[in-house]
Amino acid sequence: GTLVALEGADVGVFRSSEMYVVLFVCKMGSLNIVYTWEGQQALLSSRTVAGLRVQSLKDDLSLKKDSAQHQIYVMQGAEPPLLVSMFAVRSIPFVVCRGPSRKGYL
């Protein structure tokens, strides 16, 4: 499995059947936070793919080697305020939906 970048109306929509990896980079790359969000109904295969891809995300995106790195695992319903506010400051609602994506289960 691979990570898929979300676009348009899918940004900010989290489905309970899926896993999401959200990268937050601030202060010109001096701090990187990788959030892994797990929906209550996420399949084991989705959890495995997300976990494996987070390990290589830093190299894939050429993040600064001297930056502070943090990985935060988030369960549906326990979203930290910073994660939610990352969408709000861009006027993107943070929405959690039950069930599969429009394309079906991944």
N, C-alpha and C positions, 0 to 999 in steps of 0.2 A: 504494500500500500504506500501511497504517497500523500503528502500534504497538498491541498488545493487552495489557492488564493481565492477568497470570496470577493465578489464585486457587486456594485449596485445595491439593489434592495436586500441582498443576502447579508451585507455587512451589518453587524449588530444583532442578527437573529441567531440565537443559540437553540438548537433542537435537542430535546432530552435524550434522543437516541444516538447522539453523536459526541465526539470529542473535538475540542478546538484548541489550537495553539495560537496565542496572541503575543506578539512581540511589542514591547514598549521600550523605546530608546529616547532618553532625554539628555539634556545638557550636552548637546553636540557629541553624543556617543559615549559620554563618560559613565553612564549608567544604563545597563540593559536588564530588563525584567522579562522573563519568558513565563507567561501564564499558561498552564495546561488546565482547561476547563472540562470537567467530566459531567455529562448529562446522567440523570438517574437511571436511564434505560440504555446506556451505552453498552455495546457488545464488547466482549473480551478482545476481539480482533481490532476494534477501534482503539481500545486502551493500549494495546500492544504497539500498534503503528504510531500513535502519538508519542508514547514513551521512547521509542527508538529514534524517531525523527528529532525530538528535542535534543537528544545527545549530539547530533551532528549539525544542528541549526546554526550554532556560532560559526563554524567553518563555512557552511553554505552561504551565509550572508556576509562573510568577511567582516565581522564585528571587531572593533578595536580590541587588541589583546590585553591592553592595560586598563580596560574599563571594568567597573564593578559589575559582576554578573550575579543575577539572582534568578532562581527558578521557583515558582510558586504554583502549587497544585491546588485547584479550586473545585469544590464539589458544587453541583447545582443547588441553589438556595443559600449558599454561604459565600457569595461573591463579595470580595473586599471593595471598599469604596473607590480605591484608585482605579481598579479595573472598570467599574461602571462609569466613572468620571471621564475615562479616556474617550469614551464614545460621546458622552454628554457635551464635552467642550467642542466637539465637531458637529453638534446638533444631530447626532445619530442616536436614535433610541436603542436601549439595551433591552431586548425582548427574548424571553424564553418560551419556546413552543413545545408542546408534547408531540411525540411521534416522529416519524421519519421525515427526511428532507423531501422536497418536491420531486426529487428524482428517485426516491425510494431509499431503502437502507443501503449504507455504504459497506 
